[in-house]
Amino acid sequence: MVLSSKDTWGRTRTQVWRIYSKERCLKEWGDRLPDPKDIIEYKKNWVEKAWKSKQYIKCTPHANTSKVTKWLRKYGTNRLDYDSVYRDTIVVRDPATFVIMKLYFSE
């Protein structure tokens, strides 16, 4: 397995693993490097379910998108488990993480 070979979009395997974690990428896509469309499709599938369950937060000046995403990364949430749907709305996949985030950013 060559780690330095780049794909069509100029990404290496180690770059993708750094962003989305090696274990998670291997679990979801196996040994192949996911295309951006694979990642978008993966997020699209669970965002619809999370949206119906109202697992989203509308960002405010107190809790803007950069603060919320920074908190999610610090909390240990993988980038595959949250998505910024609109400019001011973030959807979270895990219900427990969503509840903690909602409590943390409630006014």
C-alpha positions as a LaTeX table, in Angstrom:
\begin{tabular}{lrrr}
\hline
Residue & $x$ (\AA) & $y$ (\AA) & $z$ (\AA) \\
\hline
Met1 & 0.00 & 0.00 & 0.00 \\
Val2 & 1.51 & 3.28 & $-1.12$ \\
Leu3 & 0.66 & 6.23 & 1.14 \\
Ser4 & 2.09 & 9.05 & $-0.96$ \\
Ser5 & 0.26 & 8.45 & $-4.26$ \\
Lys6 & $-2.27$ & 11.19 & $-5.02$ \\
Asp7 & $-5.73$ & 10.73 & $-6.41$ \\
Thr8 & $-7.47$ & 12.80 & $-9.09$ \\
Trp9 & $-8.16$ & 15.61 & $-6.59$ \\
Gly10 & $-4.55$ & 15.78 & $-5.35$ \\
Arg11 & $-5.26$ & 14.11 & $-1.99$ \\
Thr12 & $-3.07$ & 11.45 & $-0.48$ \\
Arg13 & $-4.28$ & 8.59 & 1.68 \\
Thr14 & $-2.61$ & 10.11 & 4.76 \\
Gln15 & $-4.36$ & 13.45 & 4.19 \\
Val16 & $-7.77$ & 11.80 & 4.03 \\
Trp17 & $-6.96$ & 9.67 & 7.10 \\
Arg18 & $-5.86$ & 12.76 & 9.02 \\
Ile19 & $-9.13$ & 14.54 & 8.27 \\
Tyr20 & $-11.57$ & 11.65 & 8.74 \\
Ser21 & $-9.43$ & 9.18 & 10.82 \\
Lys22 & $-7.85$ & 6.05 & 9.44 \\
Glu23 & $-10.07$ & 3.64 & 11.37 \\
Arg24 & $-13.27$ & 5.31 & 10.23 \\
Cys25 & $-12.20$ & 5.40 & 6.57 \\
Leu26 & $-11.22$ & 1.74 & 6.65 \\
Lys27 & $-14.55$ & 0.88 & 8.29 \\
Glu28 & $-16.69$ & 2.82 & 5.82 \\
Trp29 & $-14.80$ & 2.43 & 2.51 \\
Gly30 & $-12.34$ & $-0.37$ & 3.09 \\
Asp31 & $-8.87$ & $-0.05$ & 1.62 \\
Arg32 & $-9.90$ & 2.31 & $-1.19$ \\
Leu33 & $-9.60$ & 6.06 & $-0.92$ \\
Pro34 & $-13.10$ & 7.63 & $-0.85$ \\
Asp35 & $-13.95$ & 10.12 & $-3.55$ \\
Pro36 & $-15.45$ & 13.44 & $-2.46$ \\
Lys37 & $-18.77$ & 12.25 & $-3.92$ \\
Asp38 & $-18.61$ & 9.16 & $-1.66$ \\
Ile39 & $-18.18$ & 11.36 & 1.39 \\
Ile40 & $-21.01$ & 13.66 & 0.29 \\
Glu41 & $-23.30$ & 10.68 & $-0.35$ \\
Tyr42 & $-22.40$ & 9.15 & 3.03 \\
Lys43 & $-23.24$ & 12.41 & 4.83 \\
Lys44 & $-26.39$ & 12.95 & 2.77 \\
Asn45 & $-27.79$ & 9.57 & 3.85 \\
Trp46 & $-27.58$ & 10.20 & 7.58 \\
Val47 & $-28.34$ & 13.96 & 7.41 \\
Glu48 & $-31.86$ & 13.22 & 6.16 \\
Lys49 & $-32.51$ & 10.95 & 9.15 \\
Ala50 & $-30.97$ & 13.38 & 11.63 \\
Trp51 & $-32.94$ & 16.28 & 10.14 \\
Lys52 & $-36.24$ & 14.39 & 10.59 \\
Ser53 & $-35.21$ & 13.68 & 14.20 \\
Lys54 & $-34.51$ & 17.41 & 14.67 \\
Gln55 & $-30.87$ & 16.80 & 15.55 \\
Tyr56 & $-29.72$ & 20.20 & 14.34 \\
Ile57 & $-28.75$ & 23.46 & 15.92 \\
Lys58 & $-29.38$ & 26.91 & 14.47 \\
Cys59 & $-26.31$ & 28.96 & 15.16 \\
Thr60 & $-26.52$ & 32.28 & 16.97 \\
Pro61 & $-23.98$ & 35.01 & 17.66 \\
His62 & $-23.20$ & 33.19 & 20.93 \\
Ala63 & $-22.83$ & 29.85 & 19.15 \\
Asn64 & $-21.68$ & 30.57 & 15.61 \\
Thr65 & $-20.72$ & 27.78 & 13.22 \\
Ser66 & $-16.99$ & 28.11 & 13.85 \\
Lys67 & $-17.45$ & 27.87 & 17.64 \\
Val68 & $-19.77$ & 24.87 & 17.33 \\
Thr69 & $-17.55$ & 22.96 & 14.89 \\
Lys70 & $-14.48$ & 23.74 & 17.00 \\
Trp71 & $-16.32$ & 22.41 & 20.06 \\
Leu72 & $-17.37$ & 19.26 & 18.16 \\
Arg73 & $-13.77$ & 18.55 & 17.10 \\
Lys74 & $-12.54$ & 19.19 & 20.65 \\
Tyr75 & $-15.29$ & 16.88 & 21.96 \\
Gly76 & $-13.91$ & 14.18 & 19.65 \\
Thr77 & $-16.63$ & 14.09 & 17.03 \\
Asn78 & $-15.45$ & 12.87 & 13.65 \\
Arg79 & $-16.01$ & 15.16 & 10.66 \\
Leu80 & $-18.11$ & 12.42 & 9.11 \\
Asp81 & $-20.58$ & 12.74 & 12.03 \\
Tyr82 & $-21.58$ & 16.37 & 11.65 \\
Asp83 & $-22.41$ & 18.53 & 8.69 \\
Ser84 & $-23.09$ & 22.20 & 8.10 \\
Val85 & $-26.31$ & 22.00 & 6.11 \\
Tyr86 & $-26.96$ & 25.69 & 5.68 \\
Arg87 & $-24.87$ & 28.73 & 6.55 \\
Asp88 & $-26.16$ & 28.75 & 10.12 \\
Thr89 & $-27.36$ & 25.18 & 10.75 \\
Ile90 & $-25.29$ & 22.20 & 11.86 \\
Val91 & $-26.65$ & 18.65 & 11.90 \\
Val92 & $-25.11$ & 16.06 & 14.23 \\
Arg93 & $-25.39$ & 12.32 & 13.65 \\
Asp94 & $-25.07$ & 10.98 & 17.20 \\
Pro95 & $-28.08$ & 11.79 & 19.44 \\
Ala96 & $-26.01$ & 11.78 & 22.66 \\
Thr97 & $-23.47$ & 14.21 & 21.21 \\
Phe98 & $-26.31$ & 16.38 & 19.94 \\
Val99 & $-27.92$ & 16.59 & 23.39 \\
Ile100 & $-24.63$ & 17.53 & 25.06 \\
Met101 & $-23.94$ & 20.12 & 22.35 \\
Lys102 & $-27.44$ & 21.55 & 22.71 \\
Leu103 & $-27.01$ & 21.84 & 26.50 \\
Tyr104 & $-23.56$ & 23.40 & 26.12 \\
Phe105 & $-24.72$ & 26.05 & 23.67 \\
Ser106 & $-28.14$ & 26.79 & 25.17 \\
Glu107 & $-28.62$ & 30.34 & 26.30 \\
\hline
\end{tabular}
